[in-house]
């Protein structure tokens, strides 16, 4: 499956996807990286992996973005730390084929302006004892599309935004590749549900992958 990744930042999630693409099975090809910042770490990672990069000149020009995605034969779009609003025409062109990763358990701690460290500060300020990771379909509304996969991350009493961010990122780097490889295997985005045992107090899944199972419900086969 030919995947495009939009990223504005350091690109550690992009790296996790590149590493999956390199696993030799050929299921997932990161075929294009798009960024609004030529100097982003994500762009450097793409260059290092010999992945074509498109630096978006005008982030509001949806028709141009769609043209670029089509020219590269993109089948799935992943927003991984992309800090600009994706124009509606792009969302519509890739309806059911565009996902975003968010570093908290949506629908809490999401919405416009909730990104990066702001999310983790808000979680700590709220007193929540659980945060997590959400992957969801992108719709016209910020952080409100149907949820594809979630995984909880405990908040510790001595957490700083930085320590919480790192614990959440470790899970992001497992969950996002799992969602993308599941989509590539199924030929379209599939929801991932926790196996029932995740909720047993004694259950200590060794990894996110072991504890999630693909639902037969095909969200989109486009
Ligand atoms: C991640 O926390 C992701 O959930 C959010 O932006 C951050 C991007 O990090 N949307 P990176 O650029 O992948 O390191």
Boltz pocket constraint, residues with backbone or C-beta under 6 A from the ligand:
constraints:
  - pocket:
      binder: B
      contacts: [[A, 7], [A, 8], [A, 9], [A, 10], [A, 11], [A, 12], [A, 13], [A, 14], [A, 42], [A, 79], [A, 80], [A, 81], [A, 82], [A, 101], [A, 102], [A, 103], [A, 116], [A, 169], [A, 172]]
      max_distance: 6.0
